[in-house]
């Protein structure tokens, strides 16, 4: 008697690679019930093939970034080198023609912006010495030249972020681990905001 075939499935890494998102993002989708999965004896998640493939097929309805006609400049500010590299990769993938610069913290970013303000600023909120909220306050009150659009990112809960104070008006927010589609939507909105701010 032949053994029944094991159900076809994907690992979280395979799904993450197919969709261009992080493994923690896929794990979060599983926990939220967006993907059907089970755990192996070794504790690894296996995602039901049909559930994953429905998500693969739905990619066409997710907004992608329409690159602007003119070259765009983006600054990424994050003290965590791994997170910084991920953000840079996401920007370069979404906007191949963009000029991307990086800063490791709020002070370094303010100095760089004082020399040449980027079109879009992407900053972590929680950083040592000067957190992202304080940097944005300084940017709003002390800098005459500012980015056209700002996206803040953080892995902290809303309760944890509230202790730092509210984000300034007009600043978009994307939670870590970064969902590529949410991030692309925020980038698209930022590009649109930059166009509307142009003379």
N, CA, C and O of each residue as an XYZ file, in Angstrom:
796
protein
N       0.851     -1.199      0.000
C       0.000      0.000      0.000
C       0.884      1.245      0.000
O       1.757      1.412      0.851
N       0.637      2.092     -0.958
C       1.488      3.282     -1.051
C       1.098      4.313      0.001
O      -0.071      4.462      0.356
N       2.101      5.010      0.481
C       1.878      6.077      1.455
C       1.250      7.278      0.751
O       1.615      7.580     -0.385
N       0.307      7.973      1.408
C      -0.252      9.179      0.779
C       0.816     10.244      0.613
O       1.685     10.415      1.469
N       0.737     10.956     -0.502
C       1.727     12.006     -0.760
C       1.580     13.124      0.262
O       0.474     13.513      0.638
N       2.717     13.623      0.693
C       2.693     14.742      1.642
C       2.118     15.967      0.939
O       2.367     16.168     -0.249
N       1.356     16.784      1.653
C       0.788     17.975      1.018
C       1.886     18.907      0.518
O       2.872     19.154      1.213
N       1.700     19.421     -0.696
C       2.691     20.335     -1.266
C       2.678     21.637     -0.472
O       1.616     22.162     -0.138
N       3.848     22.142     -0.179
C       3.925     23.334      0.665
C       5.172     24.133      0.336
O       6.037     23.684     -0.415
N       5.249     25.324      0.912
C       6.403     26.206      0.745
C       6.967     26.546      2.118
O       6.242     26.562      3.113
N       8.267     26.818      2.163
C       8.862     27.351      3.386
C       8.614     28.856      3.434
O       8.289     29.473      2.420
N       8.769     29.437      4.612
C       8.607     30.896      4.722
C       9.652     31.616      3.864
O       9.373     32.673      3.297
N      10.851     31.041      3.773
C      11.902     31.672      2.964
C      11.528     31.679      1.487
O      11.782     32.659      0.788
N      10.919     30.579      1.001
C      10.511     30.508     -0.405
C       9.430     31.538     -0.717
O       9.477     32.204     -1.751
N       8.458     31.664      0.181
C       7.384     32.644     -0.030
C       7.950     34.059      0.018
O       7.588     34.904     -0.800
N       8.839     34.317      0.978
C       9.443     35.647      1.095
C      10.201     36.010     -0.177
O      10.110     37.138     -0.663
N      10.951     35.046     -0.712
C      11.728     35.304     -1.920
C      10.817     35.557     -3.120
O      11.080     36.460     -3.914
N       9.760     34.775     -3.258
C       8.832     34.952     -4.387
C       8.138     36.308     -4.347
O       7.880     36.906     -5.391
N       7.836     36.794     -3.140
C       7.080     38.039     -3.006
C       7.964     39.257     -2.777
O       7.483     40.389     -2.809
N       9.256     39.032     -2.547
C      10.163     40.155     -2.329
C       9.976     40.829     -0.989
O      10.183     42.036     -0.865
N       9.581     40.054      0.030
C       9.411     40.610      1.381
C      10.329     39.866      2.336
O      10.987     38.903      1.944
N      10.377     40.308      3.589
C      11.232     39.655      4.572
C      10.549     38.407      5.133
O       9.325     38.280      5.083
N      11.351     37.496      5.662
C      10.797     36.290      6.293
C       9.904     36.657      7.477
O       8.835     36.065      7.623
N      10.303     37.625      8.346
C       9.386     38.011      9.430
C       8.034     38.528      8.937
O       7.020     38.345      9.611
N       8.011     39.172      7.766
C       6.733     39.629      7.210
C       5.852     38.433      6.878
O       4.656     38.447      7.168
N       6.431     37.399      6.273
C       5.655     36.187      5.961
C       5.164     35.532      7.253
O       4.021     35.081      7.325
N       6.017     35.482      8.263
C       5.614     34.908      9.548
C       4.459     35.697     10.160
O       3.554     35.128     10.770
N       4.508     37.019      9.986
C       3.429     37.864     10.502
C       2.126     37.581      9.771
O       1.061     37.560     10.388
N       2.201     37.361      8.445
C       1.002     37.025      7.665
C       0.420     35.691      8.126
O      -0.798     35.528      8.189
N       1.298     34.739      8.449
C       0.830     33.451      8.962
C       0.113     33.652     10.292
O      -0.985     33.134     10.497
N       0.738     34.406     11.195
C       0.154     34.639     12.517
C      -1.188     35.362     12.415
O      -2.088     35.143     13.226
N      -1.310     36.237     11.394
C      -2.556     36.993     11.219
C      -3.618     36.196     10.464
O      -4.753     36.649     10.319
N      -3.242     34.995      9.980
C      -4.219     34.160      9.276
C      -4.318     34.422      7.787
O      -5.196     33.864      7.127
N      -3.430     35.268      7.228
C      -3.475     35.541      5.789
C      -2.935     34.362      4.981
O      -3.288     34.185      3.815
N      -2.079     33.560      5.609
C      -1.535     32.371      4.962
C      -1.794     31.169      5.871
O      -1.605     31.244      7.085
N      -2.228     30.063      5.268
C      -2.460     28.845      6.044
C      -1.152     28.079      6.165
O      -0.472     27.844      5.166
N      -0.798     27.688      7.391
C       0.483     27.027      7.605
C       0.410     26.096      8.803
O      -0.525     26.155      9.602
N       1.406     25.244      8.909
C       1.549     24.391     10.083
C       3.024     24.327     10.419
O       3.865     24.783      9.645
N       3.341     23.759     11.581
C       4.737     23.640     11.998
C       5.189     22.190     11.907
O       4.448     21.271     12.255
N       6.417     21.999     11.433
C       7.003     20.670     11.379
C       7.426     20.246     12.780
O       7.367     21.033     13.724
N       7.852     19.002     12.900
C       8.332     18.506     14.194
C       9.509     19.351     14.680
O       9.687     19.550     15.882
N      10.303     19.842     13.739
C      11.445     20.683     14.099
C      11.093     22.123     14.400
O      11.967     22.925     14.728
N       9.802     22.457     14.289
C       9.374     23.814     14.626
C       9.389     24.794     13.472
O       9.207     25.993     13.683
N       9.603     24.311     12.249
C       9.631     25.199     11.084
C       8.227     25.325     10.488
O       7.472     24.355     10.432
N       7.897     26.537     10.046
C       6.599     26.749      9.412
C       6.619     26.228      7.979
O       7.581     26.447      7.243
N       5.558     25.544      7.594
C       5.335     25.149      6.202
C       4.009     25.763      5.779
O       3.002     25.633      6.476
N       4.017     26.431      4.634
C       2.845     27.165      4.183
C       2.143     26.370      3.096
O       2.764     25.926      2.131
N       0.840     26.198      3.267
C       0.038     25.430      2.309
C       0.191     26.042      0.922
O       0.075     27.255      0.752
N       0.454     25.186     -0.070
C       0.743     25.660     -1.423
C      -0.389     26.506     -1.993
O      -0.143     27.571     -2.559
N      -1.627     26.041     -1.848
C      -2.753     26.775     -2.436
C      -2.880     28.159     -1.817
O      -3.193     29.128     -2.509
N      -2.638     28.250     -0.524
C      -2.730     29.537      0.164
C      -1.648     30.492     -0.338
O      -1.909     31.667     -0.595
N      -0.419     29.961     -0.475
C       0.683     30.798     -0.956
C       0.451     31.232     -2.396
O       0.708     32.382     -2.753
N      -0.036     30.312     -3.222
C      -0.200     30.620     -4.644
C      -1.315     31.633     -4.887
O      -1.260     32.397     -5.851
N      -2.327     31.642     -4.017
C      -3.351     32.698     -4.123
C      -2.714     34.064     -3.906
O      -3.056     35.041     -4.572
N      -1.777     34.110     -2.959
C      -1.083     35.371     -2.691
C      -0.169     35.746     -3.849
O      -0.071     36.919     -4.209
N       0.507     34.747     -4.439
C       1.353     35.026     -5.606
C       0.508     35.616     -6.739
O       0.908     36.579     -7.392
N      -0.677     35.012     -6.958
C      -1.546     35.452     -8.051
C      -2.114     36.847     -7.817
O      -2.457     37.551     -8.767
N      -2.213     37.243     -6.544
C      -2.812     38.545     -6.223
C      -1.833     39.693     -6.339
O      -2.202     40.850     -6.139
N      -0.581     39.381     -6.662
C       0.438     40.437     -6.686
C       0.095     41.554     -7.661
O       0.464     42.710     -7.453
N      -0.623     41.192     -8.738
C      -0.928     42.198     -9.746
C      -1.802     43.331     -9.254
O      -1.823     44.397     -9.867
N      -2.542     43.124     -8.134
C      -3.425     44.187     -7.652
C      -2.746     45.092     -6.632
O      -3.336     46.061     -6.155
N      -1.490     44.762     -6.300
C      -0.769     45.576     -5.319
C      -0.103     46.737     -6.034
O       0.527     46.528     -7.071
N      -0.222     47.968     -5.512
C       0.357     49.112     -6.207
C       1.869     49.027     -6.295
O       2.551     48.779     -5.300
N       2.381     49.233     -7.489
C       3.823     49.330     -7.676
C       4.182     50.801     -7.843
O       3.314     51.638     -8.092
N       5.451     51.102     -7.705
C       5.887     52.493     -7.777
C       6.057     52.905     -9.232
O       6.752     52.238     -9.998
N       5.416     54.008     -9.608
C       5.619     54.590    -10.929
C       6.787     55.566    -10.831
O       6.683     56.600    -10.171
N       7.879     55.244    -11.476
C       9.080     56.078    -11.359
C       8.822     57.465    -11.939
O       8.208     57.590    -12.998
N       9.287     58.510    -11.249
C       9.103     59.870    -11.768
C       9.947     60.106    -13.011
O      10.943     59.420    -13.239
N       9.538     61.086    -13.814
C      10.269     61.381    -15.048
C      11.663     61.918    -14.737
O      12.622     61.595    -15.438
N      11.782     62.734    -13.694
C      13.061     63.311    -13.306
C      13.721     62.431    -12.248
O      13.028     61.798    -11.452
N      15.069     62.384    -12.229
C      15.765     61.610    -11.191
C      15.353     62.093     -9.798
O      15.116     63.283     -9.591
N      15.271     61.176     -8.861
C      14.829     61.506     -7.525
C      15.914     61.118     -6.531
O      16.622     60.131     -6.732
N      16.045     61.894     -5.456
C      17.049     61.599     -4.433
C      16.356     61.146     -3.154
O      15.336     61.708     -2.755
N      16.915     60.135     -2.525
C      16.333     59.552     -1.317
C      17.421     59.410     -0.263
O      18.525     58.961     -0.574
N      17.128     59.787      0.984
C      18.051     59.551      2.087
C      17.429     58.550      3.042
O      16.264     58.681      3.418
N      18.211     57.545      3.436
C      17.780     56.526      4.393
C      18.553     56.732      5.687
O      19.784     56.769      5.685
N      17.822     56.867      6.798
C      18.452     57.091      8.101
C      18.057     55.954      9.037
O      16.881     55.795      9.366
N      19.041     55.165      9.466
C      18.767     54.050     10.388
C      20.083     53.656     11.044
O      21.097     53.506     10.363
N      20.071     53.486     12.360
C      21.304     53.117     13.066
C      21.623     51.631     12.934
O      22.760     51.223     13.173
N      20.631     50.812     12.554
C      20.850     49.375     12.396
C      21.320     49.104     10.975
O      20.562     49.333     10.032
N      22.558     48.618     10.790
C      23.075     48.443      9.416
C      22.272     47.464      8.576
O      22.132     47.662      7.369
N      21.735     46.397      9.200
C      20.936     45.433      8.440
C      19.641     46.072      7.950
O      19.268     45.921      6.786
N      18.952     46.791      8.849
C      17.712     47.467      8.458
C      17.991     48.537      7.409
O      17.206     48.731      6.481
N      19.119     49.230      7.565
C      19.484     50.277      6.605
C      19.693     49.665      5.220
O      19.232     50.208      4.215
N      20.392     48.530      5.178
C      20.642     47.872      3.889
C      19.336     47.416      3.243
O      19.174     47.522      2.027
N      18.400     46.907      4.058
C      17.107     46.463      3.525
C      16.347     47.641      2.935
O      15.778     47.534      1.849
N      16.335     48.765      3.647
C      15.629     49.953      3.152
C      16.242     50.455      1.850
O      15.526     50.820      0.918
N      17.570     50.471      1.794
C      18.241     50.902      0.564
C      17.885     49.966     -0.588
O      17.604     50.422     -1.697
N      17.898     48.660     -0.327
C      17.551     47.692     -1.371
C      16.122     47.889     -1.856
O      15.860     47.827     -3.058
N      15.194     48.127     -0.930
C      13.802     48.357     -1.304
C      13.657     49.598     -2.183
O      12.925     49.587     -3.172
N      14.365     50.667     -1.810
C      14.301     51.905     -2.601
C      14.898     51.677     -3.977
O      14.308     52.074     -4.982
N      16.069     51.037     -4.037
C      16.736     50.832     -5.324
C      15.940     49.896     -6.230
O      15.967     50.039     -7.453
N      15.230     48.934     -5.629
C      14.395     48.035     -6.419
C      13.175     48.762     -6.962
O      12.795     48.571     -8.117
N      12.561     49.599     -6.127
C      11.359     50.315     -6.541
C      11.673     51.488     -7.467
O      10.899     51.794     -8.373
N      12.811     52.141     -7.236
C      13.187     53.332     -8.009
C      14.606     53.153     -8.544
O      15.544     53.717     -7.981
N      14.784     52.389     -9.608
C      16.132     52.078    -10.102
C      16.979     53.295    -10.429
O      18.204     53.227    -10.334
N      16.365     54.400    -10.810
C      17.143     55.571    -11.184
C      17.425     56.532    -10.040
O      18.042     57.577    -10.247
N      16.983     56.193     -8.849
C      17.121     57.111     -7.718
C      18.563     57.184     -7.220
O      19.326     56.223     -7.322
N      18.915     58.356     -6.676
C      20.175     58.523     -5.972
C      19.889     58.303     -4.494
O      19.091     59.031     -3.904
N      20.533     57.307     -3.888
C      20.252     56.953     -2.498
C      21.471     57.241     -1.628
O      22.569     56.758     -1.907
N      21.275     58.025     -0.578
C      22.327     58.277      0.398
C      21.877     57.722      1.745
O      20.688     57.487      1.957
N      22.829     57.513      2.656
C      22.486     56.941      3.958
C      23.095     57.771      5.084
O      24.092     58.470      4.903
N      22.462     57.669      6.250
C      22.993     58.276      7.471
C      22.715     57.311      8.615
O      21.706     56.606      8.610
N      23.615     57.283      9.596
C      23.492     56.330     10.700
C      22.704     56.883     11.873
O      22.387     56.144     12.805
N      22.382     58.165     11.845
C      21.649     58.749     12.961
C      21.125     60.126     12.628
O      21.375     60.663     11.549
N      20.380     60.697     13.590
C      19.724     61.972     13.368
C      20.660     63.133     13.124
O      20.419     63.944     12.229
N      21.744     63.231     13.917
C      22.684     64.339     13.749
C      23.324     64.308     12.365
O      23.372     65.322     11.669
N      23.813     63.134     11.974
C      24.450     62.993     10.667
C      23.475     63.338      9.546
O      23.856     63.968      8.559
N      22.225     62.928      9.699
C      21.222     63.221      8.675
C      20.966     64.719      8.559
O      20.885     65.254      7.453
N      20.837     65.401      9.705
C      20.572     66.849      9.666
C      21.705     67.610      8.995
O      21.463     68.546      8.233
N      22.943     67.210      9.277
C      24.094     67.863      8.642
C      24.039     67.665      7.129
O      24.252     68.603      6.361
N      23.750     66.424      6.710
C      23.692     66.124      5.274
C      22.547     66.866      4.596
O      22.709     67.380      3.489
N      21.384     66.924      5.258
C      20.224     67.619      4.689
C      20.506     69.111      4.586
O      20.057     69.769      3.647
N      21.254     69.648      5.553
C      21.626     71.065      5.505
C      22.449     71.397      4.276
O      22.393     72.516      3.764
N      23.221     70.414      3.797
C      24.020     70.635      2.579
C      23.170     70.461      1.329
O      23.169     71.315      0.442
N      22.443     69.342      1.267
C      21.575     69.058      0.110
C      20.397     68.230      0.589
O      20.561     67.075      0.983
N      19.224     68.813      0.555
C      18.033     68.086      1.018
C      17.595     67.076     -0.038
O      17.504     67.424     -1.215
N      17.324     65.833      0.356
C      16.819     64.845     -0.600
C      15.355     65.123     -0.924
O      14.680     65.862     -0.206
N      14.875     64.529     -2.003
C      13.450     64.640     -2.320
C      12.618     63.877     -1.295
O      11.567     64.349     -0.862
N      13.096     62.695     -0.911
C      12.370     61.851      0.051
C      13.314     61.447      1.175
O      14.442     61.022      0.925
N      12.854     61.580      2.402
C      13.607     61.143      3.577
C      12.895     59.942      4.185
O      11.692     59.992      4.442
N      13.640     58.858      4.417
C      13.106     57.662      5.080
C      13.902     57.463      6.356
O      15.114     57.256      6.295
N      13.256     57.520      7.506
C      13.998     57.453      8.761
C      13.382     56.504      9.773
O      12.162     56.404      9.902
N      14.261     55.809     10.488
C      13.820     55.036     11.636
C      13.418     56.025     12.727
O      13.876     57.167     12.738
N      12.563     55.582     13.639
C      12.126     56.466     14.720
C      13.017     56.329     15.940
O      13.389     57.332     16.550
N      13.366     55.099     16.303
C      14.131     54.865     17.524
C      15.613     54.701     17.174
O      16.016     53.701     16.579
N      16.415     55.702     17.556
C      17.859     55.683     17.316
C      18.548     56.307     18.520
O      17.943     57.119     19.221
N      19.811     55.941     18.777
C      20.524     56.532     19.913
C      20.894     57.995     19.656
O      20.941     58.455     18.515
N      21.151     58.697     20.735
C      21.613     60.094     20.718
C      20.516     61.062     20.269
O      20.130     61.947     21.033
N      20.025     60.915     19.083
C      18.901     61.727     18.615
C      17.930     60.806     17.881
O      18.240     60.298     16.803
N      16.747     60.594     18.475
C      15.792     59.700     17.822
C      15.158     60.388     16.612
O      15.320     61.590     16.399
N      14.443     59.600     15.838
C      13.863     60.118     14.605
C      12.836     61.211     14.828
O      12.728     62.138     14.025
N      12.076     61.110     15.921
C      11.071     62.143     16.209
C      11.747     63.483     16.451
O      11.317     64.501     15.908
N      12.805     63.493     17.264
C      13.517     64.741     17.548
C      14.174     65.277     16.284
O      14.180     66.486     16.051
N      14.728     64.388     15.466
C      15.340     64.828     14.220
C      14.302     65.516     13.334
O      14.584     66.552     12.733
N      13.100     64.938     13.255
C      12.054     65.530     12.422
C      11.588     66.866     12.985
O      11.253     67.777     12.227
N      11.566     66.990     14.322
C      11.216     68.285     14.920
C      12.257     69.338     14.558
O      11.918     70.463     14.192
N      13.523     68.957     14.664
C      14.603     69.882     14.299
C      14.514     70.265     12.824
O      14.723     71.419     12.448
N      14.204     69.285     12.017
C      14.092     69.526     10.579
C      12.976     70.524     10.285
O      13.118     71.394      9.426
N      11.865     70.388     11.009
C      10.714     71.258     10.776
C      10.951     72.679     11.268
O      10.425     73.631     10.690
N      11.742     72.834     12.336
C      11.876     74.161     12.955
C      13.194     74.870     12.647
O      13.265     76.098     12.694
N      14.238     74.097     12.332
C      15.562     74.702     12.200
C      16.102     74.728     10.770
O      17.007     75.503     10.463
N      15.559     73.897      9.908
C      16.108     73.790      8.545
C      15.233     74.555      7.559
O      14.014     74.383      7.533
N      15.861     75.395      6.753
C      15.102     76.154      5.760
C      14.816     75.308      4.522
O      13.822     75.536      3.832
N      15.679     74.335      4.235
C      15.485     73.444      3.100
C      15.149     72.066      3.652
O      15.884     71.529      4.480
N      14.040     71.494      3.195
C      13.582     70.216      3.735
C      13.205     69.259      2.605
O      12.946     69.693      1.483
N      13.173     67.966      2.897
C      12.681     67.003      1.903
C      11.220     67.287      1.564
O      10.468     67.799      2.392
N      10.834     66.950      0.351
C       9.437     67.144     -0.059
C       8.505     66.178      0.660
O       7.346     66.503      0.915
N       9.010     64.989      0.988
C       8.181     63.967      1.633
C       9.029     63.161      2.602
O      10.226     62.973      2.388
N       8.394     62.682      3.679
C       9.101     61.927      4.717
C       8.317     60.658      5.041
O       7.096     60.691      5.192
N       9.036     59.538      5.144
C       8.457     58.265      5.569
C       9.200     57.818      6.823
O      10.423     57.682      6.800
N       8.479     57.590      7.914
C       9.076     57.075      9.148
C       8.818     55.582      9.239
O       7.762     55.102      8.826
N       9.794     54.838      9.785
C       9.649     53.388      9.951
C      10.031     53.013     11.380
O      10.849     53.686     12.008
N       9.437     51.941     11.887
C       9.782     51.480     13.239
C       9.187     50.097     13.487
O       8.147     49.736     12.937
N       9.885     49.330     14.337
C       9.365     48.030     14.770
C       8.633     48.144     16.105
O       8.094     47.152     16.596
N       8.607     49.336     16.700
C       7.975     49.529     18.000
C       6.453     49.541     17.870
O       5.905     49.887     16.824
N       5.788     49.158     18.951
C       4.325     49.179     18.978
C       3.846     50.621     19.063
O       4.623     51.505     19.425
N       2.573     50.878     18.733
C       2.049     52.246     18.882
C       2.223     52.784     20.300
O       2.498     53.969     20.487
N       2.062     51.916     21.300
C       2.227     52.362     22.686
C       3.667     52.781     22.960
O       3.909     53.789     23.625
N       4.622     52.010     22.447
C       6.034     52.354     22.635
C       6.387     53.638     21.894
O       7.142     54.468     22.401
N       5.836     53.796     20.690
C       6.133     55.007     19.912
C       5.518     56.243     20.542
O       6.073     57.337     20.440
N       4.375     56.074     21.194
C       3.686     57.237     21.771
C       4.516     57.915     22.850
O       4.346     59.109     23.101
N       5.417     57.164     23.497
C       6.264     57.747     24.538
C       7.251     58.758     23.970
O       7.742     59.630     24.687
N       7.540     58.633     22.662
C       8.461     59.571     22.014
C       7.754     60.827     21.520
O       8.397     61.825     21.195
N       6.433     60.771     21.467
C       5.666     61.897     20.948
C       5.159     61.610     19.556
O       5.623     60.672     18.908
N       4.212     62.403     19.085
C       3.604     62.159     17.775
C       4.536     62.504     16.623
O       5.436     63.333     16.759
N       4.306     61.861     15.497
C       5.022     62.241     14.283
C       4.518     63.600     13.813
O       3.335     63.902     13.972
N       5.383     64.421     13.242
C       4.923     65.693     12.681
C       3.879     65.469     11.592
O       3.835     64.407     10.970
N       3.054     66.462     11.371
C       2.024     66.374     10.336
C       2.652     66.071      8.975
O       3.717     66.584      8.631
N       1.968     65.230      8.219
C       2.410     64.951      6.863
C       3.455     63.861      6.734
O       3.872     63.539      5.622
N       3.894     63.276      7.866
C       4.892     62.208      7.814
C       4.170     60.861      7.709
O       3.336     60.539      8.555
N       4.485     60.078      6.679
C       3.898     58.749      6.509
C       4.600     57.760      7.424
O       5.731     57.995      7.849
N       3.928     56.647      7.728
C       4.527     55.648      8.614
C       4.354     54.252      8.013
O       3.287     53.903      7.510
N       5.443     53.454      8.080
C       5.422     52.051      7.656
C       6.070     51.227      8.764
O       7.168     51.547      9.219
N       5.389     50.165      9.198
C       5.889     49.338     10.292
C       6.980     48.381      9.809
O       6.948     47.904      8.674
N       7.943     48.112     10.692
C       8.910     47.041     10.480
C       8.355     45.767     11.115
O       7.640     45.859     12.114
N       8.656     44.574     10.574
C       9.407     44.344      9.340
C       8.660     44.902      8.140
O       7.435     44.810      8.053
N       9.417     45.482      7.221
C       8.826     46.216      6.104
C       8.094     45.282      5.149
O       8.653     44.301      4.659
N       6.840     45.608      4.899
C       6.069     44.947      3.848
C       6.348     45.725      2.556
O       6.077     46.923      2.477
N       6.889     45.036      1.550
C       7.320     45.733      0.331
C       6.186     46.476     -0.340
O       6.394     47.562     -0.881
N       4.972     45.903     -0.315
C       3.857     46.526     -1.001
C       3.398     47.784     -0.264
O       3.083     48.795     -0.893
N       3.360     47.722      1.065
C       3.026     48.915      1.852
C       4.072     50.000      1.636
O       3.746     51.180      1.508
N       5.338     49.579      1.597
C       6.431     50.523      1.406
C       6.344     51.184      0.032
O       6.519     52.395     -0.096
N       6.067     50.364     -1.006
C       5.934     50.921     -2.355
C       4.780     51.915     -2.441
O       4.883     52.942     -3.112
N       3.675     51.598     -1.751
C       2.541     52.521     -1.741
C       2.930     53.838     -1.081
O       2.549     54.909     -1.552
N       3.693     53.760      0.015
C       4.148     54.984      0.693
C       5.107     55.773     -0.198
O       5.055     57.002     -0.231
N       5.984     55.066     -0.920
C       6.892     55.739     -1.855
C       6.119     56.443     -2.961
O       6.429     57.577     -3.326
N       5.106     55.754     -3.492
C       4.296     56.358     -4.553
C       3.627     57.633     -4.067
O       3.604     58.642     -4.771
N       3.079     57.576     -2.847
C       2.444     58.771     -2.264
C       3.463     59.868     -2.053
O       3.165     61.044     -2.264
N       4.689     59.487     -1.631
C       5.731     60.486     -1.408
C       6.131     61.165     -2.713
O       6.359     62.374     -2.746
N       6.217     60.374     -3.799
C       6.549     60.960     -5.100
C       5.451     61.932     -5.540
O       5.732     63.016     -6.049
N       4.198     61.524     -5.334
C       3.080     62.404     -5.672
C       3.093     63.682     -4.863
O       2.766     64.753     -5.374
N       3.472     63.570     -3.597
C       3.551     64.742     -2.728
C       4.662     65.678     -3.207
O       4.520     66.901     -3.202
N       5.771     65.060     -3.620
C       6.875     65.879     -4.123
C       6.502     66.642     -5.382
O       6.906     67.789     -5.570
N       5.720     65.985     -6.249
C       5.285     66.664     -7.485
C       4.383     67.849     -7.172
O       4.497     68.911     -7.784
N       3.458     67.647     -6.184
C       2.527     68.720     -5.846
C       3.231     69.882     -5.160
O       2.748     71.014     -5.184
N       4.393     69.589     -4.539
C       5.138     70.655     -3.862
C       6.037     71.426     -4.816
O       6.555     72.486     -4.465
N       6.228     70.891     -6.035
C       7.098     71.562     -7.010
C       6.417     72.817     -7.529
O       5.196     72.844     -7.681
N       7.220     73.887     -7.810
C       6.609     75.108     -8.344
C       6.028     74.903     -9.719
O       5.479     75.838    -10.303
